[in-house]
Every structure is written in structure tokens, then in C-alpha cells.
Amino acid sequence: MHPLEITDANFAAEVEQSDVPVLLDFWAVWCGPCKMIAPIVEELAGEYQGKAKIGKVDVDNNPGIAGKFGIRSIPTLLLFKGGQVVDQIVGAVPKGHIVDKLNSYVG
């Protein structure tokens, strides 16, 4: 299971109108630390299937979303519930840290 590719075009449908929590990974191809957490985001997409949506936003291709949430450094993970940002994680962090945050909003 791969993370959803979230774009300026599908953001409203996939994130704002989602009935489950959504974790978005804001990243770019040139970002070294983003490559470090990419495998974690991939694993989470499989582990949380049906319980949460896991998505990725390429900040270079989707400046609208990145601008809307004031993303200044990447990787940044934003956690949405009910279409609203409820938590954020900045930087490459261990998987356990992301899982702890996600678990507090799932279920």
C-alpha cells in the first residue's frame, strides 16, 4: 500500500472531507531528510489502511497546499482530523514518534 499522492486538486476531497485522520508528509525530491522518513511513511500507509489516510505532498508541485499551511522546512508531517490540522512533526524523526502521535487520533 503506497501513500496517497495529495495535490492541490484533490486536497479538499482526500483531506478536508476525510472521515478518518490523515497524516500528510510534505516533501521534495531534493530533500535528504525527506528520503530518510519516506520508508516509514510507506510502512504506515500499509499499517493504518482503513484506520487513517497516509499521504504525501510534493511541495514543489503543490505550492498551494504548502503555502496554505505555512510549510517552511521539510520534511513536515501534518496530522488532520475532521479536516483541521491537529498536530505537526517537523524534521526526520523515528517511526515510534510518528506512531505515538497518530495513535492518539486514530480509533
Biopython code that builds the backbone (N, CA, C, O; Angstrom):
import numpy as np
from Bio.PDB.StructureBuilder import StructureBuilder

atoms = [
    (1, "MET", "N", (0.856, -1.194, 0.000)),
    (1, "MET", "CA", (0.000, 0.000, 0.000)),
    (1, "MET", "C", (0.890, 1.241, 0.000)),
    (1, "MET", "O", (1.700, 1.441, 0.905)),
    (2, "HIS", "N", (0.727, 2.057, -1.017)),
    (2, "HIS", "CA", (1.510, 3.283, -1.106)),
    (2, "HIS", "C", (0.733, 4.458, -0.521)),
    (2, "HIS", "O", (-0.498, 4.454, -0.523)),
    (3, "PRO", "N", (1.449, 5.462, -0.021)),
    (3, "PRO", "CA", (0.758, 6.669, 0.439)),
    (3, "PRO", "C", (0.005, 7.309, -0.726)),
    (3, "PRO", "O", (0.412, 7.179, -1.881)),
    (4, "LEU", "N", (-1.080, 7.991, -0.423)),
    (4, "LEU", "CA", (-1.824, 8.724, -1.444)),
    (4, "LEU", "C", (-0.985, 9.901, -1.917)),
    (4, "LEU", "O", (-0.278, 10.523, -1.125)),
    (5, "GLU", "N", (-1.062, 10.203, -3.190)),
    (5, "GLU", "CA", (-0.408, 11.405, -3.712)),
    (5, "GLU", "C", (-1.425, 12.533, -3.587)),
    (5, "GLU", "O", (-2.411, 12.576, -4.323)),
    (6, "ILE", "N", (-1.179, 13.440, -2.654)),
    (6, "ILE", "CA", (-2.114, 14.539, -2.413)),
    (6, "ILE", "C", (-1.637, 15.752, -3.209)),
    (6, "ILE", "O", (-0.464, 16.123, -3.162)),
    (7, "THR", "N", (-2.572, 16.361, -3.942)),
    (7, "THR", "CA", (-2.252, 17.508, -4.790)),
    (7, "THR", "C", (-3.170, 18.676, -4.448)),
    (7, "THR", "O", (-4.137, 18.534, -3.699)),
    (8, "ASP", "N", (-2.840, 19.836, -5.017)),
    (8, "ASP", "CA", (-3.729, 20.989, -4.842)),
    (8, "ASP", "C", (-5.141, 20.637, -5.310)),
    (8, "ASP", "O", (-6.124, 21.122, -4.750)),
    (9, "ALA", "N", (-5.239, 19.783, -6.346)),
    (9, "ALA", "CA", (-6.536, 19.446, -6.935)),
    (9, "ALA", "C", (-7.372, 18.496, -6.075)),
    (9, "ALA", "O", (-8.592, 18.642, -6.015)),
    (10, "ASN", "N", (-6.731, 17.513, -5.401)),
    (10, "ASN", "CA", (-7.529, 16.522, -4.656)),
    (10, "ASN", "C", (-7.500, 16.741, -3.136)),
    (10, "ASN", "O", (-8.069, 15.943, -2.392)),
    (11, "PHE", "N", (-6.854, 17.798, -2.674)),
    (11, "PHE", "CA", (-6.707, 18.034, -1.236)),
    (11, "PHE", "C", (-8.052, 18.089, -0.507)),
    (11, "PHE", "O", (-8.226, 17.438, 0.524)),
    (12, "ALA", "N", (-8.996, 18.858, -1.035)),
    (12, "ALA", "CA", (-10.293, 19.008, -0.354)),
    (12, "ALA", "C", (-10.989, 17.660, -0.192)),
    (12, "ALA", "O", (-11.470, 17.332, 0.893)),
    (13, "ALA", "N", (-11.041, 16.880, -1.271)),
    (13, "ALA", "CA", (-11.744, 15.598, -1.229)),
    (13, "ALA", "C", (-11.030, 14.590, -0.330)),
    (13, "ALA", "O", (-11.677, 13.894, 0.453)),
    (14, "GLU", "N", (-9.710, 14.505, -0.434)),
    (14, "GLU", "CA", (-8.965, 13.465, 0.285)),
    (14, "GLU", "C", (-8.668, 13.820, 1.744)),
    (14, "GLU", "O", (-8.575, 12.927, 2.587)),
    (15, "VAL", "N", (-8.519, 15.105, 2.049)),
    (15, "VAL", "CA", (-8.105, 15.501, 3.397)),
    (15, "VAL", "C", (-9.223, 16.213, 4.145)),
    (15, "VAL", "O", (-9.635, 15.766, 5.215)),
    (16, "GLU", "N", (-9.720, 17.320, 3.592)),
    (16, "GLU", "CA", (-10.727, 18.105, 4.307)),
    (16, "GLU", "C", (-12.021, 17.337, 4.525)),
    (16, "GLU", "O", (-12.699, 17.539, 5.533)),
    (17, "GLN", "N", (-12.374, 16.451, 3.585)),
    (17, "GLN", "CA", (-13.635, 15.710, 3.693)),
    (17, "GLN", "C", (-13.438, 14.279, 4.173)),
    (17, "GLN", "O", (-14.371, 13.477, 4.116)),
    (18, "SER", "N", (-12.248, 13.949, 4.641)),
    (18, "SER", "CA", (-11.969, 12.587, 5.081)),
    (18, "SER", "C", (-12.678, 12.288, 6.397)),
    (18, "SER", "O", (-12.730, 13.137, 7.288)),
    (19, "ASP", "N", (-13.226, 11.072, 6.519)),
    (19, "ASP", "CA", (-13.877, 10.683, 7.770)),
    (19, "ASP", "C", (-12.918, 9.952, 8.708)),
    (19, "ASP", "O", (-13.315, 9.517, 9.790)),
    (20, "VAL", "N", (-11.656, 9.816, 8.295)),
    (20, "VAL", "CA", (-10.627, 9.239, 9.173)),
    (20, "VAL", "C", (-9.475, 10.246, 9.263)),
    (20, "VAL", "O", (-9.343, 11.110, 8.396)),
    (21, "PRO", "N", (-8.642, 10.140, 10.305)),
    (21, "PRO", "CA", (-7.482, 11.033, 10.396)),
    (21, "PRO", "C", (-6.575, 10.891, 9.171)),
    (21, "PRO", "O", (-6.501, 9.824, 8.561)),
    (22, "VAL", "N", (-5.892, 11.976, 8.824)),
    (22, "VAL", "CA", (-4.999, 11.989, 7.663)),
    (22, "VAL", "C", (-3.624, 12.500, 8.100)),
    (22, "VAL", "O", (-3.507, 13.558, 8.717)),
    (23, "LEU", "N", (-2.595, 11.732, 7.769)),
    (23, "LEU", "CA", (-1.218, 12.151, 8.008)),
    (23, "LEU", "C", (-0.607, 12.515, 6.662)),
    (23, "LEU", "O", (-0.532, 11.675, 5.765)),
    (24, "LEU", "N", (-0.166, 13.771, 6.516)),
    (24, "LEU", "CA", (0.452, 14.208, 5.267)),
    (24, "LEU", "C", (1.932, 14.468, 5.484)),
    (24, "LEU", "O", (2.333, 15.139, 6.435)),
    (25, "ASP", "N", (2.728, 13.926, 4.585)),
    (25, "ASP", "CA", (4.169, 14.126, 4.563)),
    (25, "ASP", "C", (4.479, 15.159, 3.480)),
    (25, "ASP", "O", (4.332, 14.878, 2.290)),
    (26, "PHE", "N", (4.908, 16.351, 3.890)),
    (26, "PHE", "CA", (5.322, 17.390, 2.945)),
    (26, "PHE", "C", (6.791, 17.172, 2.633)),
    (26, "PHE", "O", (7.623, 17.176, 3.540)),
    (27, "TRP", "N", (7.122, 16.979, 1.358)),
    (27, "TRP", "CA", (8.465, 16.570, 0.957)),
    (27, "TRP", "C", (8.828, 17.173, -0.399)),
    (27, "TRP", "O", (8.002, 17.813, -1.051)),
    (28, "ALA", "N", (10.077, 16.956, -0.810)),
    (28, "ALA", "CA", (10.536, 17.325, -2.148)),
    (28, "ALA", "C", (11.642, 16.358, -2.558)),
    (28, "ALA", "O", (12.323, 15.791, -1.704)),
    (29, "VAL", "N", (11.821, 16.170, -3.866)),
    (29, "VAL", "CA", (12.801, 15.189, -4.344)),
    (29, "VAL", "C", (14.231, 15.547, -3.945)),
    (29, "VAL", "O", (15.067, 14.655, -3.803)),
    (30, "TRP", "N", (14.530, 16.832, -3.763)),
    (30, "TRP", "CA", (15.889, 17.273, -3.448)),
    (30, "TRP", "C", (16.194, 17.259, -1.949)),
    (30, "TRP", "O", (17.296, 17.623, -1.539)),
    (31, "CYS", "N", (15.237, 16.847, -1.141)),
    (31, "CYS", "CA", (15.367, 16.930, 0.325)),
    (31, "CYS", "C", (15.920, 15.620, 0.902)),
    (31, "CYS", "O", (15.245, 14.591, 0.874)),
    (32, "GLY", "N", (17.154, 15.666, 1.426)),
    (32, "GLY", "CA", (17.783, 14.473, 2.001)),
    (32, "GLY", "C", (17.021, 13.861, 3.161)),
    (32, "GLY", "O", (16.733, 12.664, 3.137)),
    (33, "PRO", "N", (16.682, 14.660, 4.192)),
    (33, "PRO", "CA", (15.929, 14.101, 5.326)),
    (33, "PRO", "C", (14.578, 13.518, 4.925)),
    (33, "PRO", "O", (14.077, 12.604, 5.580)),
    (34, "CYS", "N", (13.985, 14.045, 3.848)),
    (34, "CYS", "CA", (12.709, 13.501, 3.368)),
    (34, "CYS", "C", (12.888, 12.046, 2.935)),
    (34, "CYS", "O", (12.012, 11.207, 3.153)),
    (35, "LYS", "N", (14.031, 11.763, 2.322)),
    (35, "LYS", "CA", (14.304, 10.390, 1.878)),
    (35, "LYS", "C", (14.461, 9.454, 3.077)),
    (35, "LYS", "O", (14.200, 8.256, 2.969)),
    (36, "MET", "N", (14.889, 10.003, 4.225)),
    (36, "MET", "CA", (15.063, 9.177, 5.423)),
    (36, "MET", "C", (13.723, 8.721, 5.993)),
    (36, "MET", "O", (13.611, 7.599, 6.488)),
    (37, "ILE", "N", (12.709, 9.581, 5.927)),
    (37, "ILE", "CA", (11.421, 9.176, 6.507)),
    (37, "ILE", "C", (10.476, 8.554, 5.482)),
    (37, "ILE", "O", (9.437, 8.012, 5.860)),
    (38, "ALA", "N", (10.813, 8.620, 4.192)),
    (38, "ALA", "CA", (9.932, 8.052, 3.156)),
    (38, "ALA", "C", (9.575, 6.589, 3.413)),
    (38, "ALA", "O", (8.407, 6.226, 3.279)),
    (39, "PRO", "N", (10.550, 5.722, 3.783)),
    (39, "PRO", "CA", (10.186, 4.320, 4.044)),
    (39, "PRO", "C", (9.227, 4.168, 5.225)),
    (39, "PRO", "O", (8.385, 3.269, 5.227)),
    (40, "ILE", "N", (9.345, 5.027, 6.212)),
    (40, "ILE", "CA", (8.443, 4.991, 7.375)),
    (40, "ILE", "C", (7.029, 5.334, 6.921)),
    (40, "ILE", "O", (6.067, 4.670, 7.307)),
    (41, "VAL", "N", (6.911, 6.375, 6.098)),
    (41, "VAL", "CA", (5.600, 6.798, 5.599)),
    (41, "VAL", "C", (4.978, 5.671, 4.772)),
    (41, "VAL", "O", (3.774, 5.429, 4.855)),
    (42, "GLU", "N", (5.803, 4.983, 3.972)),
    (42, "GLU", "CA", (5.318, 3.828, 3.190)),
    (42, "GLU", "C", (4.767, 2.742, 4.117)),
    (42, "GLU", "O", (3.684, 2.209, 3.878)),
    (43, "GLU", "N", (5.517, 2.416, 5.176)),
    (43, "GLU", "CA", (5.083, 1.376, 6.120)),
    (43, "GLU", "C", (3.772, 1.771, 6.786)),
    (43, "GLU", "O", (2.866, 0.948, 6.919)),
    (44, "LEU", "N", (3.671, 3.027, 7.203)),
    (44, "LEU", "CA", (2.465, 3.491, 7.882)),
    (44, "LEU", "C", (1.248, 3.391, 6.973)),
    (44, "LEU", "O", (0.150, 3.084, 7.439)),
    (45, "ALA", "N", (1.432, 3.649, 5.667)),
    (45, "ALA", "CA", (0.313, 3.556, 4.721)),
    (45, "ALA", "C", (-0.303, 2.161, 4.761)),
    (45, "ALA", "O", (-1.524, 2.013, 4.696)),
    (46, "GLY", "N", (0.545, 1.137, 4.869)),
    (46, "GLY", "CA", (0.037, -0.229, 4.970)),
    (46, "GLY", "C", (-0.537, -0.549, 6.333)),
    (46, "GLY", "O", (-1.599, -1.163, 6.440)),
    (47, "GLU", "N", (0.171, -0.130, 7.381)),
    (47, "GLU", "CA", (-0.224, -0.475, 8.748)),
    (47, "GLU", "C", (-1.524, 0.200, 9.177)),
    (47, "GLU", "O", (-2.256, -0.343, 10.004)),
    (48, "TYR", "N", (-1.821, 1.373, 8.628)),
    (48, "TYR", "CA", (-3.009, 2.119, 9.051)),
    (48, "TYR", "C", (-4.129, 2.078, 8.017)),
    (48, "TYR", "O", (-5.092, 2.838, 8.112)),
    (49, "GLN", "N", (-4.005, 1.187, 7.024)),
    (49, "GLN", "CA", (-5.044, 1.072, 5.996)),
    (49, "GLN", "C", (-6.399, 0.844, 6.655)),
    (49, "GLN", "O", (-6.550, -0.060, 7.477)),
    (50, "GLY", "N", (-7.383, 1.662, 6.293)),
    (50, "GLY", "CA", (-8.723, 1.549, 6.861)),
    (50, "GLY", "C", (-8.905, 2.319, 8.158)),
    (50, "GLY", "O", (-10.037, 2.559, 8.578)),
    (51, "LYS", "N", (-7.790, 2.717, 8.810)),
    (51, "LYS", "CA", (-7.882, 3.446, 10.077)),
    (51, "LYS", "C", (-7.504, 4.920, 9.917)),
    (51, "LYS", "O", (-7.996, 5.781, 10.647)),
    (52, "ALA", "N", (-6.629, 5.193, 8.956)),
    (52, "ALA", "CA", (-6.185, 6.562, 8.684)),
    (52, "ALA", "C", (-5.689, 6.620, 7.249)),
    (52, "ALA", "O", (-5.290, 5.605, 6.677)),
    (53, "LYS", "N", (-5.715, 7.809, 6.676)),
    (53, "LYS", "CA", (-5.126, 8.006, 5.353)),
    (53, "LYS", "C", (-3.711, 8.530, 5.543)),
    (53, "LYS", "O", (-3.467, 9.406, 6.373)),
    (54, "ILE", "N", (-2.791, 7.987, 4.772)),
    (54, "ILE", "CA", (-1.408, 8.453, 4.795)),
    (54, "ILE", "C", (-1.118, 8.997, 3.400)),
    (54, "ILE", "O", (-1.281, 8.292, 2.404)),
    (55, "GLY", "N", (-0.690, 10.247, 3.335)),
    (55, "GLY", "CA", (-0.453, 10.866, 2.039)),
    (55, "GLY", "C", (0.852, 11.628, 1.989)),
    (55, "GLY", "O", (1.464, 11.922, 3.015)),
    (56, "LYS", "N", (1.266, 11.941, 0.770)),
    (56, "LYS", "CA", (2.478, 12.708, 0.542)),
    (56, "LYS", "C", (2.141, 13.904, -0.339)),
    (56, "LYS", "O", (1.363, 13.796, -1.287)),
    (57, "VAL", "N", (2.740, 15.048, -0.010)),
    (57, "VAL", "CA", (2.550, 16.262, -0.792)),
    (57, "VAL", "C", (3.915, 16.738, -1.265)),
    (57, "VAL", "O", (4.763, 17.114, -0.455)),
    (58, "ASP", "N", (4.128, 16.721, -2.582)),
    (58, "ASP", "CA", (5.355, 17.254, -3.171)),
    (58, "ASP", "C", (5.215, 18.779, -3.171)),
    (58, "ASP", "O", (4.418, 19.332, -3.928)),
    (59, "VAL", "N", (5.998, 19.458, -2.313)),
    (59, "VAL", "CA", (5.833, 20.907, -2.142)),
    (59, "VAL", "C", (6.180, 21.689, -3.407)),
    (59, "VAL", "O", (5.654, 22.782, -3.615)),
    (60, "ASP", "N", (7.053, 21.152, -4.252)),
    (60, "ASP", "CA", (7.413, 21.848, -5.486)),
    (60, "ASP", "C", (6.266, 21.829, -6.492)),
    (60, "ASP", "O", (6.065, 22.794, -7.229)),
    (61, "ASN", "N", (5.517, 20.729, -6.519)),
    (61, "ASN", "CA", (4.420, 20.589, -7.477)),
    (61, "ASN", "C", (3.084, 21.081, -6.933)),
    (61, "ASN", "O", (2.136, 21.261, -7.698)),
    (62, "ASN", "N", (2.996, 21.300, -5.625)),
    (62, "ASN", "CA", (1.732, 21.704, -4.998)),
    (62, "ASN", "C", (1.943, 22.872, -4.039)),
    (62, "ASN", "O", (1.727, 22.740, -2.834)),
    (63, "PRO", "N", (2.365, 24.017, -4.578)),
    (63, "PRO", "CA", (2.668, 25.157, -3.712)),
    (63, "PRO", "C", (1.445, 25.705, -2.979)),
    (63, "PRO", "O", (1.579, 26.367, -1.949)),
    (64, "GLY", "N", (0.260, 25.430, -3.507)),
    (64, "GLY", "CA", (-0.960, 25.928, -2.864)),
    (64, "GLY", "C", (-1.139, 25.348, -1.468)),
    (64, "GLY", "O", (-1.389, 26.084, -0.514)),
    (65, "ILE", "N", (-1.011, 24.024, -1.348)),
    (65, "ILE", "CA", (-1.181, 23.362, -0.045)),
    (65, "ILE", "C", (-0.049, 23.780, 0.897)),
    (65, "ILE", "O", (-0.290, 24.121, 2.055)),
    (66, "ALA", "N", (1.178, 23.751, 0.393)),
    (66, "ALA", "CA", (2.327, 24.105, 1.232)),
    (66, "ALA", "C", (2.190, 25.530, 1.745)),
    (66, "ALA", "O", (2.488, 25.805, 2.907)),
    (67, "GLY", "N", (1.742, 26.433, 0.890)),
    (67, "GLY", "CA", (1.558, 27.828, 1.291)),
    (67, "GLY", "C", (0.431, 27.993, 2.296)),
    (67, "GLY", "O", (0.547, 28.754, 3.257)),
    (68, "LYS", "N", (-0.655, 27.278, 2.068)),
    (68, "LYS", "CA", (-1.831, 27.380, 2.953)),
    (68, "LYS", "C", (-1.466, 27.032, 4.398)),
    (68, "LYS", "O", (-1.983, 27.636, 5.337)),
    (69, "PHE", "N", (-0.567, 26.051, 4.567)),
    (69, "PHE", "CA", (-0.213, 25.611, 5.921)),
    (69, "PHE", "C", (1.136, 26.139, 6.387)),
    (69, "PHE", "O", (1.652, 25.701, 7.415)),
    (70, "GLY", "N", (1.713, 27.080, 5.635)),
    (70, "GLY", "CA", (2.942, 27.739, 6.061)),
    (70, "GLY", "C", (4.122, 26.792, 6.211)),
    (70, "GLY", "O", (4.937, 26.940, 7.121)),
    (71, "ILE", "N", (4.209, 25.809, 5.301)),
    (71, "ILE", "CA", (5.311, 24.847, 5.368)),
    (71, "ILE", "C", (6.606, 25.556, 4.981)),
    (71, "ILE", "O", (6.758, 25.994, 3.841)),
    (72, "ARG", "N", (7.543, 25.670, 5.930)),
    (72, "ARG", "CA", (8.796, 26.364, 5.684)),
    (72, "ARG", "C", (9.979, 25.407, 5.617)),
    (72, "ARG", "O", (10.935, 25.645, 4.879)),
    (73, "SER", "N", (9.915, 24.335, 6.381)),
    (73, "SER", "CA", (11.006, 23.358, 6.327)),
    (73, "SER", "C", (10.405, 21.980, 6.094)),
    (73, "SER", "O", (9.309, 21.670, 6.561)),
    (74, "ILE", "N", (11.139, 21.175, 5.370)),
    (74, "ILE", "CA", (10.674, 19.821, 5.092)),
    (74, "ILE", "C", (11.756, 18.833, 5.508)),
    (74, "ILE", "O", (12.935, 19.185, 5.474)),
    (75, "PRO", "N", (11.408, 17.627, 5.895)),
    (75, "PRO", "CA", (10.029, 17.141, 5.922)),
    (75, "PRO", "C", (9.226, 17.724, 7.079)),
    (75, "PRO", "O", (9.745, 17.922, 8.178)),
    (76, "THR", "N", (7.959, 17.993, 6.813)),
    (76, "THR", "CA", (6.990, 18.336, 7.846)),
    (76, "THR", "C", (5.825, 17.366, 7.682)),
    (76, "THR", "O", (5.333, 17.158, 6.573)),
    (77, "LEU", "N", (5.391, 16.778, 8.782)),
    (77, "LEU", "CA", (4.213, 15.914, 8.782)),
    (77, "LEU", "C", (3.088, 16.672, 9.477)),
    (77, "LEU", "O", (3.259, 17.154, 10.596)),
    (78, "LEU", "N", (1.949, 16.776, 8.822)),
    (78, "LEU", "CA", (0.772, 17.382, 9.440)),
    (78, "LEU", "C", (-0.270, 16.301, 9.638)),
    (78, "LEU", "O", (-0.477, 15.451, 8.772)),
    (79, "LEU", "N", (-0.922, 16.341, 10.783)),
    (79, "LEU", "CA", (-1.977, 15.383, 11.107)),
    (79, "LEU", "C", (-3.304, 16.135, 11.124)),
    (79, "LEU", "O", (-3.470, 17.123, 11.839)),
    (80, "PHE", "N", (-4.239, 15.645, 10.324)),
    (80, "PHE", "CA", (-5.556, 16.262, 10.201)),
    (80, "PHE", "C", (-6.611, 15.347, 10.797)),
    (80, "PHE", "O", (-6.547, 14.126, 10.651)),
    (81, "LYS", "N", (-7.583, 15.952, 11.470)),
    (81, "LYS", "CA", (-8.765, 15.216, 11.911)),
    (81, "LYS", "C", (-9.950, 16.154, 11.704)),
    (81, "LYS", "O", (-9.913, 17.313, 12.116)),
    (82, "GLY", "N", (-10.997, 15.644, 11.064)),
    (82, "GLY", "CA", (-12.144, 16.493, 10.747)),
    (82, "GLY", "C", (-11.774, 17.637, 9.821)),
    (82, "GLY", "O", (-12.399, 18.696, 9.868)),
    (83, "GLY", "N", (-10.764, 17.439, 8.980)),
    (83, "GLY", "CA", (-10.354, 18.460, 8.022)),
    (83, "GLY", "C", (-9.474, 19.557, 8.589)),
    (83, "GLY", "O", (-9.072, 20.469, 7.867)),
    (84, "GLN", "N", (-9.170, 19.476, 9.886)),
    (84, "GLN", "CA", (-8.367, 20.509, 10.546)),
    (84, "GLN", "C", (-7.022, 19.941, 10.989)),
    (84, "GLN", "O", (-6.916, 18.762, 11.326)),
    (85, "VAL", "N", (-5.991, 20.794, 10.985)),
    (85, "VAL", "CA", (-4.679, 20.368, 11.488)),
    (85, "VAL", "C", (-4.774, 20.220, 12.999)),
    (85, "VAL", "O", (-5.159, 21.161, 13.693)),
    (86, "VAL", "N", (-4.422, 19.034, 13.516)),
    (86, "VAL", "CA", (-4.469, 18.796, 14.956)),
    (86, "VAL", "C", (-3.076, 18.582, 15.546)),
    (86, "VAL", "O", (-2.903, 18.656, 16.762)),
    (87, "ASP", "N", (-2.086, 18.317, 14.700)),
    (87, "ASP", "CA", (-0.728, 18.091, 15.201)),
    (87, "ASP", "C", (0.253, 18.228, 14.051)),
    (87, "ASP", "O", (-0.120, 18.125, 12.883)),
    (88, "GLN", "N", (1.536, 18.466, 14.403)),
    (88, "GLN", "CA", (2.567, 18.506, 13.369)),
    (88, "GLN", "C", (3.882, 17.994, 13.920)),
    (88, "GLN", "O", (4.166, 18.089, 15.114)),
    (89, "ILE", "N", (4.672, 17.448, 13.013)),
    (89, "ILE", "CA", (6.011, 16.956, 13.333)),
    (89, "ILE", "C", (6.938, 17.553, 12.280)),
    (89, "ILE", "O", (6.690, 17.408, 11.083)),
    (90, "VAL", "N", (8.000, 18.220, 12.714)),
    (90, "VAL", "CA", (8.949, 18.810, 11.769)),
    (90, "VAL", "C", (10.266, 18.061, 11.857)),
    (90, "VAL", "O", (10.789, 17.824, 12.946)),
    (91, "GLY", "N", (10.797, 17.690, 10.693)),
    (91, "GLY", "CA", (12.089, 17.009, 10.640)),
    (91, "GLY", "C", (11.944, 15.500, 10.567)),
    (91, "GLY", "O", (10.859, 14.946, 10.741)),
    (92, "ALA", "N", (13.070, 14.855, 10.304)),
    (92, "ALA", "CA", (13.102, 13.396, 10.228)),
    (92, "ALA", "C", (13.154, 12.843, 11.648)),
    (92, "ALA", "O", (14.140, 13.038, 12.358)),
    (93, "VAL", "N", (12.110, 12.166, 12.053)),
    (93, "VAL", "CA", (12.010, 11.631, 13.417)),
    (93, "VAL", "C", (11.851, 10.111, 13.343)),
    (93, "VAL", "O", (11.498, 9.579, 12.290)),
    (94, "PRO", "N", (12.108, 9.403, 14.456)),
    (94, "PRO", "CA", (11.928, 7.948, 14.462)),
    (94, "PRO", "C", (10.460, 7.559, 14.256)),
    (94, "PRO", "O", (9.546, 8.311, 14.593)),
    (95, "LYS", "N", (10.265, 6.375, 13.699)),
    (95, "LYS", "CA", (8.910, 5.887, 13.426)),
    (95, "LYS", "C", (8.045, 5.891, 14.685)),
    (95, "LYS", "O", (6.869, 6.250, 14.625)),
    (96, "GLY", "N", (8.614, 5.499, 15.817)),
    (96, "GLY", "CA", (7.839, 5.440, 17.056)),
    (96, "GLY", "C", (7.209, 6.770, 17.422)),
    (96, "GLY", "O", (6.100, 6.814, 17.954)),
    (97, "HIS", "N", (7.914, 7.852, 17.138)),
    (97, "HIS", "CA", (7.406, 9.194, 17.438)),
    (97, "HIS", "C", (6.164, 9.498, 16.595)),
    (97, "HIS", "O", (5.183, 10.051, 17.093)),
    (98, "ILE", "N", (6.223, 9.131, 15.321)),
    (98, "ILE", "CA", (5.089, 9.360, 14.421)),
    (98, "ILE", "C", (3.913, 8.474, 14.825)),
    (98, "ILE", "O", (2.769, 8.928, 14.849)),
    (99, "VAL", "N", (4.198, 7.207, 15.141)),
    (99, "VAL", "CA", (3.145, 6.261, 15.546)),
    (99, "VAL", "C", (2.441, 6.738, 16.815)),
    (99, "VAL", "O", (1.215, 6.662, 16.903)),
    (100, "ASP", "N", (3.193, 7.224, 17.791)),
    (100, "ASP", "CA", (2.583, 7.730, 19.040)),
    (100, "ASP", "C", (1.597, 8.851, 18.744)),
    (100, "ASP", "O", (0.485, 8.862, 19.273)),
    (101, "LYS", "N", (2.004, 9.795, 17.899)),
    (101, "LYS", "CA", (1.125, 10.933, 17.555)),
    (101, "LYS", "C", (-0.112, 10.438, 16.805)),
    (101, "LYS", "O", (-1.236, 10.832, 17.118)),
    (102, "LEU", "N", (0.103, 9.572, 15.814)),
    (102, "LEU", "CA", (-1.007, 9.062, 15.003)),
    (102, "LEU", "C", (-1.990, 8.273, 15.855)),
    (102, "LEU", "O", (-3.203, 8.415, 15.701)),
    (103, "ASN", "N", (-1.477, 7.451, 16.741)),
    (103, "ASN", "CA", (-2.354, 6.621, 17.592)),
    (103, "ASN", "C", (-3.245, 7.455, 18.491)),
    (103, "ASN", "O", (-4.331, 7.013, 18.867)),
    (104, "SER", "N", (-2.803, 8.657, 18.843)),
    (104, "SER", "CA", (-3.628, 9.469, 19.738)),
    (104, "SER", "C", (-4.854, 10.036, 19.015)),
    (104, "SER", "O", (-5.755, 10.570, 19.662)),
    (105, "TYR", "N", (-4.900, 9.928, 17.676)),
    (105, "TYR", "CA", (-6.048, 10.431, 16.917)),
    (105, "TYR", "C", (-6.834, 9.345, 16.190)),
    (105, "TYR", "O", (-7.911, 9.609, 15.656)),
    (106, "VAL", "N", (-6.302, 8.132, 16.167)),
    (106, "VAL", "CA", (-6.963, 7.030, 15.448)),
    (106, "VAL", "C", (-7.834, 6.239, 16.410)),
    (106, "VAL", "O", (-7.447, 5.963, 17.546)),
    (107, "GLY", "N", (-9.026, 5.880, 15.926)),
    (107, "GLY", "CA", (-9.868, 4.986, 16.706)),
    (107, "GLY", "C", (-10.790, 5.646, 17.687)),
    (107, "GLY", "O", (-11.537, 4.964, 18.388)),
]
sb = StructureBuilder()
sb.init_structure("model")
sb.init_model(0)
sb.init_chain("A")
sb.init_seg("    ")
for serial, (resi, resn, name, xyz) in enumerate(atoms, 1):
    if name == "N":
        sb.init_residue(resn, " ", resi, " ")
    sb.init_atom(name, np.array(xyz, "f"), 0.0, 1.0, " ", f" {name:<3s}", serial, name[0])
structure = sb.get_structure()
